[in-house]
Amino acid sequence: MTAFLALYVGKTVCEAQLVALSADVQLVADVAERLVREDNQADEPISSELASGRRAALRLIAGEKSGATNGGDAPDDSQRTSS
């Protein structure tokens, strides 16, 4: 599966224009890793589940730079405990 980053700039989302696009594996993985580190756990159950899926996807994308799969290199959110 291909992952890519797109950078848009504009006064509003509707007015935004594409200024950069990259499918560079290292760049995409670096951004994905950073997003996982910065992601905060939501308190509300629905938001928490959405965030959980998002983190799992970002971990898989980050693992692609080294050819890793979710076979052990990227922890999966089903192993986390809830408090």
N, C-alpha and C positions, 0 to 999 in steps of 0.2 A: 504494500500500500504506500502511496506517495503522501508525504506530509510537506507542507510549505508554509511560509510566512508571507503576509501581505501587510504593507504599511500604507495607510490612507491618511490624508490630511484634509481638513475642511472645517468651516465654522460650525457645521452641524453634521450629523451622520448622513443626512440626505444630500448635503453638498460636498461630501468628502470625495476626493479623487485619489486613485491609486498612484503612489509615487515610487514604490519599490516592491519587488516580488522576489522571493528566493526559495529554492528547493534544496539548497546546500545542506547536506545531512548533518554536518557538524554544527552549523548555525541553528538549525531547527532543534536539534537535540539539546544544545546549550540553553535555548529559550525555554524548552519544555522542562528541563531540570530546574531552572530558576523559578518557573511558575509553580512547580511542585513544592519547592522550599518555601515560597512566599504564601502559599495557599493556607487560609485559616479554616479551621473546622467550624461549621455553622451549628448553631444551637437548635434550630428548628428542624424536625425530622425530614421533611421533604427536601429542604435545601441541603441537608447533610448527605442524603443519598445522591443527589445530583453532584455534589462536590466529590463524593467518593468515586463515582464513575469518571468524573473529569480527571481526578488524580491518577486513576488506573490507566486511562488513555495516555496521559502525559508521560507516565513512567514507561509505557510501551514505546512511545515515540522516542524518548530519551535513550532507551536501550538499543534502538536501531542503529545508532552511530557505530557501535562496536559489533553489530550483528547479533546482539543478545536477544533472546526471546523471554517470555515470562516464565521460563522453565526454572527460575531460581534467581536470576540476576536482578529482576525487578519485582519487589514484593507486591503482592496483590491484596486489594482492600478486603477480600473475604477473610483474610487472616487477622484483621485488626479487631480489637475489642472495643465495645462501646461502653461508655461510662454513664 
